[in-house]
Amino acid sequence: MADTEQVDAKVDAKSERQVKRLAHQIGTFAKAHGGAEGNVAYLGERGARIALVGEDGEWGNLVAPSVEVGRRAVEKAGVALQDDFDGEFAAKIRTSGYEWKRMAGIQL
């Protein structure tokens, strides 16, 4: 029983370090862009994608080891968590010509 408790404590400590690191990165992004909103989506075995959209329209992604860790990190950073990456949330993203070229398959 004691071995299981030690393993659980190590997993919890690792998870907390991951949450803290991601929350710092999310907070830095939000501060640089006048605030932000985030969405956490399951990626499969890889973990979860944290999509961030700043108030200025800039956007970015982070990868968390799990949806739970991603959600806790977004909440710890004090960023609004959106349940869905719907049209209203996506419309806040400001894209450049680079993204439009990549989406169209034109790679120079």
C-alpha positions as semicolon CSV with decimal commas, in nm:
position;residue;x (nm);y (nm);z (nm)
1;M;0,000;0,000;0,000
2;A;0,282;0,240;0,082
3;D;0,440;0,189;-0,262
4;T;0,115;0,290;-0,432
5;E;0,092;0,606;-0,221
6;Q;0,449;0,703;-0,315
7;V;0,377;0,653;-0,686
8;D;0,055;0,856;-0,660
9;A;0,241;1,135;-0,479
10;K;0,507;1,142;-0,753
11;V;0,242;1,152;-1,026
12;D;0,058;1,433;-0,845
13;A;0,380;1,630;-0,799
14;K;0,469;1,590;-1,166
15;S;0,118;1,692;-1,269
16;E;0,135;2,004;-1,050
17;R;0,471;2,102;-1,204
18;Q;0,320;2,064;-1,551
19;V;0,017;2,275;-1,455
20;K;0,241;2,543;-1,308
21;R;0,467;2,555;-1,616
22;L;0,176;2,571;-1,860
23;A;-0,006;2,831;-1,647
24;H;0,305;3,050;-1,655
25;Q;0,322;3,024;-2,036
26;I;-0,050;3,095;-2,070
27;G;-0,028;3,392;-1,834
28;T;0,268;3,533;-2,026
29;F;0,073;3,505;-2,352
30;A;-0,234;3,670;-2,198
31;K;-0,028;3,955;-2,054
32;A;0,143;4,019;-2,387
33;H;-0,187;4,029;-2,577
34;G;-0,414;4,228;-2,346
35;G;-0,587;3,920;-2,207
36;A;-0,683;3,591;-2,363
37;E;-0,936;3,312;-2,387
38;G;-0,855;2,944;-2,417
39;N;-0,998;2,614;-2,529
40;V;-0,872;2,269;-2,436
41;A;-0,929;1,985;-2,684
42;Y;-0,838;1,616;-2,663
43;L;-0,560;1,514;-2,904
44;G;-0,548;1,142;-2,830
45;E;-0,252;0,969;-2,671
46;R;-0,046;1,284;-2,722
47;G;-0,257;1,474;-2,469
48;A;-0,458;1,790;-2,518
49;R;-0,425;2,106;-2,725
50;I;-0,463;2,439;-2,550
51;A;-0,569;2,697;-2,808
52;L;-0,523;3,056;-2,692
53;V;-0,667;3,367;-2,853
54;G;-0,550;3,706;-2,729
55;E;-0,771;4,013;-2,707
56;D;-0,566;4,160;-2,992
57;G;-0,646;3,864;-3,220
58;E;-0,308;3,692;-3,191
59;W;-0,326;3,319;-3,127
60;G;-0,112;3,030;-3,021
61;N;-0,118;2,666;-2,914
62;L;0,032;2,462;-2,634
63;V;0,018;2,088;-2,573
64;A;-0,067;1,951;-2,230
65;P;-0,020;1,587;-2,130
66;S;-0,395;1,553;-2,059
67;V;-0,721;1,747;-2,082
68;E;-0,732;1,771;-1,702
69;V;-0,384;1,925;-1,682
70;G;-0,470;2,164;-1,966
71;R;-0,792;2,280;-1,802
72;R;-0,625;2,327;-1,464
73;A;-0,345;2,529;-1,625
74;V;-0,587;2,760;-1,808
75;E;-0,786;2,814;-1,489
76;K;-0,471;2,871;-1,281
77;A;-0,356;3,135;-1,532
78;G;-0,685;3,318;-1,485
79;V;-0,781;3,291;-1,852
80;A;-1,143;3,240;-1,957
81;L;-1,199;2,881;-2,066
82;Q;-1,428;2,830;-2,364
83;D;-1,607;2,495;-2,388
84;D;-1,610;2,490;-2,768
85;F;-1,394;2,627;-3,046
86;D;-1,704;2,762;-3,215
87;G;-1,754;3,036;-3,473
88;E;-1,769;3,321;-3,219
89;F;-1,444;3,215;-3,054
90;A;-1,271;3,142;-3,386
91;A;-1,381;3,479;-3,527
92;K;-1,160;3,653;-3,271
93;I;-0,846;3,514;-3,441
94;R;-0,658;3,754;-3,664
95;T;-0,487;3,563;-3,943
96;S;-0,217;3,690;-4,174
97;G;-0,143;3,617;-4,537
98;Y;0,089;3,339;-4,426
99;E;-0,196;3,136;-4,272
100;W;-0,422;3,193;-4,573
101;K;-0,151;3,068;-4,809
102;R;-0,092;2,759;-4,596
103;M;-0,465;2,683;-4,572
104;A;-0,490;2,708;-4,950
105;G;-0,201;2,469;-4,994
106;I;0,024;2,732;-5,153
107;Q;0,364;2,702;-4,992
108;L;0,630;2,930;-5,126
